[in-house]
Amino acid sequence: MTIDYAARAHELGIHLFPNSNYPFIICVGALFLALGAIPFSGTIRVVLAVIGGLIFLYGIVGWVLVEDVRMFPAETPSTHEAPH
C-alpha cells in the first residue's frame, strides 16, 4: 500500500515545503568557510574562503529565488475577472 503523504497533508490543511537540495549545498559552503578559518597558510585560507563563499551564496540564491518562485508562483491578475 502506497501512501501519498503530500496529498494527505493537503487534505488536512497542512502546508509542506517542496523538496530541495539547496540546504545541503549551503552546508557544504559553510564547511568550506569554516575550513578557511583553520590556521593554514594565507593562500589556502583565502582559496577555501572564496570557494566556500561562492558555494554558500549559490545555495542561498537558489533556495531563496528558485525555490521561492516554485513555491509561490507569481500570480498575474486576469483582466476578464471582476475584482474581489
HELIX and SHEET records of a PDB file:
HELIX    1   1 TYR A    5  GLU A   11  1                                   7    
HELIX    2   2 TYR A   22  LEU A   35  1                                  14    
HELIX    3   3 GLY A   42  VAL A   61  1                                  20    
HELIX    4   4 GLY A   62  GLU A   67  3                                   6    
HELIX    5   5 ASP A   68  MET A   71  1                                   4    
END                                                                             
